[in-house]
Amino acid sequence: MAQSGETEISGVIESIVFHSDATDYTVLELSVSAGEGETLLVTAVGTLPPSGEGECLTLRGSYTRHPEYGRQFAFTSYEKSLPKAVDDILKYLSSRTVEGVGPVTALKLVNRFGADTFEVMENHPEWLADIPGITMKKAAKISASFRASTEMRQVVMFCRDYLGTGESARVYKAFGNGAVGMIKENPYLLCGEGCSIPFDKVDAMAASLGYPREGEHRLVSALLYILRYNADANGHTCLPREKLIGAAALKTSVSESVVAEALDAAVAARTLYAYHDEKATYIMQNRVALAESYIARRIGRLQRETARISRTDTAALIDKVEAQSGIEYETLQRKAIFTALDSGVMILTGGPGTGKTTVVKAMLSIFESLGQKTVLCAPTGRAAKRMSSATGAEAKTVHRMLEMERADGEEPRFMRTERAPLDESVVIVDEASMIDLYLFEALLRAMRRGARLILIGDASQLPSVGAGNVLADLIRSERIPTVCLSEIFRQSEKSLIVTNAHKINEGQMPILTATQGDFFFVRRENEKDIAPAISELIFRRLPRTYGAGIRDRIQVITPSRKGSGGVEILNQTLRESMNPKTAMKKERMHHGVLFREGDRVMQTANNYEIEWEKNGLAGTGIFNGDIGVIERILPTEEKMIIRFDDRVADYPFDIMEQLDLAYAITVHKSQGSEYSVVILPVYPCAPMLMTRNLLYTAITRARTMVILVGCVSVVEQMVKNDRQVLRYTTLCERIAEDEDCFE
């Protein structure tokens, strides 16, 4: 029924003029009856899932006039049905909507079965084989495709007021023909794995279906939603019971006592997991509980099972490497090497310039002399490339080392597991602070029995983007041998980047008065002057001193997305200087962001399916934090060509929400990367972002130069604020509990 002020029209799709897979925006021509056997062709525009010529549509909306295309019917809602007239059935099937049926086969089917064609295709596929050219196998394929499209249409129509076509497709894939019935019985199934529809969307649908506000499925889904949200957004692997109850009560507008009953019932039914310690009860997803429990047990097993090398032999091996390399290791460096040879798992930490790479090189040499096969890895491609450059040995991403694969439409999986462990007996992981709970679990599952794990990281940096606080939890447990290098070596003493990083880490103000060297401070007390000052540095001051080539080596890193020195304003300001609009450059607007050919962009989520080419070799996968440049925008092909370092990727428009401009990025997004020149705006922003470890992380991303732009008082505030990012986890406590594993 059309709403007041709306018009309703019905007709048959004559042609699809345009359809966007990304948004479902559609322009079509609809053949509408004008009475007395006459028809009128109406141009209609609106959001419509993929449709075929000949389908029947009822559209609700109003007539408008486009300045270029004239009179159109802009529809806000629709209803679809299969055509009934023979001519329309022929048109529908000729549009190749059904797999295995083109114009020639469509004509044969309609000539034989007429108005009963659809009924035969659905219920009597064997009759199709009576037609010359259609085998029983092809008949079965045609019938299956038709039934699937019909069932899918039912799901789309049922969900159309709440879900997009892509979401409806996920629902159909998860539940098949029974999807509509299952949704009516329990709409909150859509929040689970396989569909992953946001809780608020499902909740609106459930309310329209009359699902009770205090229903068990609704409350448990709200609890799971809050746990997942906090894992994704805040890194928590669990939440204190009382905090979770309060958040769920607020989310559902249901009393805390009712939510508490639902929570306790979910724990009893093992839908959720409760972990108890002396301080509180923590609630978590079962998948998280299994991961934390497995990590604790596996770490202990590696400590027990890995063969130790005697201190006498180790001392001789270190002396030999010193003689070969001409390097005399300082006390803590020797201790680190001893610990690596005497432990199944060990952690090596230390700030910049403390010789971590020197220790790794020594370890590689010693393990090679012992005939132990070693692999170097890091969480990101940039970190792996840097590790390889520093050590002279090949380094892989953890994903590549674990041989990640993904079949079409399936979740990614690692081929290296307990059943097919890694060949190497020593695994050395750099930038270990970036490893989240699930990646660390996968890494441990892939290690062979008796293998050795060496984790290298800077415990003073920000924790992983993903859930968990793995490196910090391992250190905090005091069960994993840990060596922290602290001496700054002579070759690094001249670097103010190194000196100031250590000062900040120790709670001291960095040196901001230098006029030469690699660390500078540009004072701007008015935060509105920060963005213009950064633009001036990039386009005039730095190129005047260091040459125009320095522009491509600069990365602006900022604490926040918001504010005068935040990502959003800086990206717009810098883009207009670095890549101004011209008539020759194509543009594309998506999720409120304008993209232009020549723009620097960042991938903001792991995507294992994007295809790329590198030196004639093909591959797949662009990952969170990868930075590239848009080389071409191809509207007719609905894709872009983006160069990510040496990989050239075909990037479909329908996943553009995974892209952001990258002239400026947040400090969190910079983790694991290193840039030649880092410019950091320091300005008042959210208190949770004005911390010492965030400032330290930003500065240690730079290889040759750091420039701070902003207020001295903000630098002072960040240095004084030693507030650590709070992450609720139970990994540390689980490791500490496992007495048998740490003898």
Helices and strands as residue ranges (DSSP letters): E 7-19, E 25-35, E 38-47, E 56-66, E 70-81, H 86-94, H 103-113, G 114-116, H 117-123, H 125-128, H 136-159, H 165-175, G 176-178, H 179-185, G 187-191, H 199-208, H 216-234, E 239-240, H 241-252, H 256-268, E 272-276, E 281-285, H 286-305, H 311-325, H 331-341, E 345-350, H 356-369, E 374-378, H 381-391, E 395-397, H 398-401, E 404-405, E 413-414, E 426-429, G 432-434, H 437-446, E 452-457, H 470-476, E 482-485, H 490-493, H 496-505, E 519-523, G 527-529, H 530-536, I 537-541, H 542-546, G 548-553, E 554-558, H 567-578, E 587-590, E 593-596, E 600-603, E 607-614, E 617-622, E 627-634, G 635-637, E 639-644, E 647-652, G 653-658, E 659-661, E 664-666, H 667-670, E 675-682, G 687-689, H 692-699, E 702-710, H 712-720, H 731-737, G 739-741
